[in-house]
Amino acid sequence: MALLILGLAGCARPTDRGQQYLDGEFDQVLNPVSEVQSEAPRDFSRFQGQMTKVLERSPSMAAKYQALYQQVTDWATQSGDPSTLANYGIDVAQMGGGDGYGNVMFTGYFSPVIELRHEPDAKYRYPVYGMPKCDERCPSRAEIYSGALNGQGLELGYSDSMLDIFMMEVQGSGFVHYDDNDELEYFAYNGKNGHRYVSIGKVLIERGEVPREKMSLKAIEEWVNQHDEAAVRELLEQNPSFVFFKPQDNLDVMGTAGIPLQAFASVAADRKYLPMGSVLLAEVPQLDEQGKWNGKHVMTLLMALDTGGAVKKNHLDLYHGMGTQAGIDAGHYKHFGRVWKLDLHGTPAAPAAK
């Protein structure tokens, strides 16, 4: 009997991070389905604002998607019941999830705001760099920290925190506040050094410094605050990849598609399966203040407007907005929800192979 109980326990499917098992098994990333059944509460309020940004900023995406956007808008305002999508000429393909049961991973990202000064001093001594001209290979992070870019005039400002700059690199862009003249600027992504990306969170887990189940941006910050500069630098150097920035004239947070991103209305996605401008119907997992799944999902409409090096196949990175709280909230996300790609009836599907 004891062996039987252990066997059953071993077969139990995890549900602690929002996993659901409602639709059977899938063998592809995108799987056409005839109908969506969901009892999750709905909130489509942010879709209109994000859609407007796309139509205003991108004539090519407007030409490609405007008819779909109109049908989705009509459905959301007139019905909102996912089982009626076909009545509005909308085809649905459910994402299969990394586990094959429709559980798509949601992570989160945000736009940090870091404090800079134009000139270095004893406290503000860590530079943020613009893109260098590299002949064959750009220097690694360790080489840059050792001065490989010194004297090239690439410094955009100086921070008092190596981690703040590092996290802005991970996010791909961010806001900077120059406290010597009280100016706010947006630093957009301007390229990277071409070295492979290594997660410092994974490094800390593998070293036994932070338990896997407690890993988050907050956990990394706590570790950094407990260690000296040499230890922090050694940890950051485990990721040889380095991102460079360029100041923007406006304060819009731009994704890969060149569209200003709206918090909780846009995601980074794998453009092989979800081309930029794609519309997604998603049950987004809801978290409590401790970053745990609170037992609920909210159905919302999202647009794929950004990409990320680690965002592949059944993984979406949800944009959380700007600032410290957005960073805390985004850092907790590694949870699951069901997702459906919406298309006008008869639109050819994107590649579906798993």
N, C-alpha and C positions, 0 to 999 in steps of 0.2 A: 504493500500500500504506500509506504514511504517513497519508493522508487517511482510509483505512478504519479504521486503528487509532485515530485521533483520534475518529472517529465512534462506534466501539464504546465508547471510554472515556467519551464524553459521555453514553452511554445507561446506564452502570453505575448501579445503585441503591445508595444509601448504606446501610451497615450498621454504621458506627462507633459509633452510639449505641443499639445494640440492635435496630435495625430488622430485621424478618423478612418474608419474602414466601412464606408457606406456604399461603394460603387463597384466592388469586385476588383479584379486584377487588370492591369494595363501592360501592354508590351511596347508602347511607343511613347515618345515625349508628347506628341499631340494625337489625341484619339477622338475622332468625330463621335458625337453623341446626339441623340434625337431630342433630349430634354434635360433641363437642370432641375433637380429637386433639392431645395434647401429651406430650412426653417430658421436660418440665422437672421437676426435683425438687420435692416438695410439702412445704409447711409450713402446716398449718391451725391451729396451736396457739393463735393469738391471737384467733380468731373467737369462741370461747365467752365470753371475758371481755367483749368488746365487745357481743355479743348480750345478755348478762346486764344490762349497763348500760341498754340500750334497753328491755328488758322491765320493769326496775325503775322507770325514770324516766318512761316515756311510755305511758300506757294506750291512747292512740289508735294509736300505732305497733304496740303489742303486739297490739291487736285486728286490725290490718290485716295484720301480717306473721308472727304467731307460728306459724301453720301452715307457712309457707315456712321459717322458721328451723328448725323441728323437722325438716323433710324434709332440709334442707341439713346439719344436724347428723348425722342418721342416715347420709346419704351419706358425709360426711367421716370418720365413725368406723367405718363398716362396709365402705366401699369406697375412696373417695378417687380412684378412677379416673375422669377426666372423661368418658370414653366411656360410662359407665354412668349418667349423670345422669337420662336418660329413665326408667330403671328405678325411680327414686324419685319419679316424677311431676313432674320439674322440666324446664321449658322453657328454652331457651337462645337469647339473641340476641347476636350478636357485634358489638362496636363497630367501625365501618368505618375509623376512623383518619383523621387529617387528610389523608393521602395516598391514601386509598381502598384501601389494602392491609392494613388492620387494625392499623396501627401507631399506638397511642394514646400521646400524650405524657404522661409522668410528670414533674411537678415536685415539689418538696418544701417543706414549711413546718414551723415548730417554735414552741415557746413559749420566748422568750428570758427570761433572768434578768438584770435590770439593777440596778445599785446606785443607791439614792436616799437623800436626806436630807429630813427634814420641812421644814427651813428652809434658805434659800440661804446660800452663803458664796462666797468667792473662787473655789473650785474647783467646787462643786456649784451651778451657776447656771442650768441649762437646765430649764425647768419641763415637767412632764407635766400635761396639762389634762383636766378633766372637761368635759362637754358644755355649751356656752353656749346661751343663749336668743337666737336670731338672728331679727330682725324680717323682713327680706326675704332677705338673703344673708349667710352666714357669711363671715368674712374668709378670704383666701387664706393659704397658708403664709407667703409673704413678709410679708404684713400682720401675721400672728400673731407672726412673729419680730421685727417692728418694734414690738411692744407693743400690738396691737389688743385683746388680752384682759386687759391689765393692770388691776388694781383691781377685778376682778369676783369674786375669791375662788375661782377655779376651779382653782388649783394643787393638785395631789395630792401633789407632791413635786418634788425637784430632782435632776437627774443631772449628772455631769461630762462627758457625751458627747452631742452632738447626734445622732450616728449611732446610738447605742444606742436612743434614743427613736424615731428615724425607723424603725429596723428593727422595733421593737415595733409601730409603726403598720402597717407592711407586713404583719406576721404577723396583725394584728388583735386581739391580746391578748398577755399575757405575765405573768411573775412579776417582782415587785420585792422587793428586799431592802433594808430601811431599815437602813443600817449605824450610825445613831445610837441605835437601840434593839434591833437584831438581830431585827427582825420580818420575816417573809416573808408577802407578800400576793399575791393574783392579781388582776390588772387585766383586766377583761373589756371587750370592745368596747361603746361607748356611743353610736356615731354618727360621722358625718363631716361635713365642711363643704360637701359637694356640688360641689366643684370636680373637674375631670377628673383622673384618675390618669396620671402620666407616669413611666415607668421610668427611674431614674437610671442603671441599668446600660446601657440603650439610649443614653442621652445620652453616657455615657463612650465607648461604642463609636463613635457617630457623630462624636465629637470626635477620635477617634484616640488616646484616652488608654489604652484597654485593648483588645487584640485580641478579636474576637468569640468565638473558640474558647477563650479563657482567662477569659471573664467568669464570675464567681461571687461569692458573698458575701465570700469571702476576698479576691478581687481588689479589690472595692470598699473593704474595710477597709484593704488595703495602700495604695490610692490616698489615702484619707483621712489615714492616718498620715504620708504624705509631703507634705501640703499644710497651709497655715495655716487658721485659723478662717474667715477671710473667703472663701477659695476653697471650703471645705467648705459654708459657708452658701449661697454662690451656686449650688453644684451641687444641694443639697437643695431650694432654691427653684424649681428647674426643674419640680418636682412640686408643683403648687398644692394638691393634695388633702391634707387633714389629718384625722387620726383622733383621737377623744376616748375617754376610758376611764372606768370606774367600778370601785371596789374591790368584790370579792366576799367573802362571809362564809366561803366554803370555798375550797379550793385545787384544785377540779376545773377542768380545761380544757374549756370548753364550746364546742361547735360551733353552727351555725345551728339545728340541730334541738333544741337544749337538752339534749343528751346529753353526758356526760363522754367525751372522746376518748381512745382507747387508741392508743399509738404503733404504727405499722405495721399497724393493723387498721381505720383509718378514712381516708376521703378527702374532700376538698372536690370537688364535682362540679356540673355544670349540672343543676339540678333540673327543667328542662323535659323532659329525657330520663331522668334518674335521680332520681326523687323521694327525699326524705329517708327513710332506712331501707332503701333498695334494697341487695340483696346482689350483689356482683360477684366473679366468679372471674377472677383476673388473673395473668399472667406478669410479675412485677415485675423490671425490669432490676437487676442487681447491679453495684455500682461498687467500684473499688479505692480505696486511700487517696488517690490523686491525683484522684479524681473521674471516672475513665475507666471505661467499660463493661468488665467483666472477661470478657466472652464468655458469661455465664450469665444465666439468668432463674430465678426461683423462683416456683412456682405457689402462690398464697395466696388466702384469702377476705377480702374487704374490705367495708366498709359505707359508703355515702354518707351522711354526717352533717353536712356543712358545705358552705358555698358560698364563692365568691370572685369579685371583680369581673372578674378576668382568666381565670376558669375557665369556658370555654364549650365545648360540644359534645364533641369527641374529646380532652379534656384532663382529667386527674385530678391533684389536688394531694395528695400523700401526707403524712400527719401523722407527724413523726419524733420527737416527744416534747419534753422540756424540756432546756435548758442549752446550753452552748457547743458541745459535740461534735455535738449534734443539729443545731445551726445550721450547722456546717461541712458535715455530711453532706447536709442538706437543700439547702444552697446549691449543691451540685454537680449536683443532679438536673435534667436536661433531656434525658431519655432515653425510650426507647419500649418498650412491651410490648403483648401481645395481651390483650384484656379481653372478658369475656362477662357480660351481665346475666342473673341467674337469677330465674325466676318459677315459681309453681305452674302446672301444666298447665292451660291454658284461661284464664289471666289476660290481660286485654286489654293489648296493648303500649302503651308510652308513645309520643309522637310520634316518628316515625322519619325525617322529611325531613332531607336533608343540610344 
